Amino acid sequence: MWFYHKQNYLETMDEKNYKTTDLYLAAFLRLNSQKLKVEKEKGKASFVFKGSEELSKLVNSYLVEEATCNPLAYTNAIKNLKNLIYNM
């Protein structure tokens, strides 16, 4: 199954994994204790999360703009992911 949202970020989801190229969504999910794996192909990073009902709820709350979090922690999560992908 394929999903598109906000500025054509690509997302896929199956029974086991959720994959997105959206750095900001990945930072939000990471901030909410979702473990991730980063894949980099042809200079493009993808973030892979283990699929779960909790993950689906978090993604949905983010996409419908109902999610909340600590702004400073979110900013740090974004910076940490950027450092991770740029140092791969």
Secondary structure, 3 states (H helix, E strand, C coil): CEEEECCCEEEEECCCEEEECCHHHHHHHHHCCCCEEEEEECCEEEEEEECCHHHHHHHHHHHCCCCCCCHHHHHHHHHHHHHHHHCC
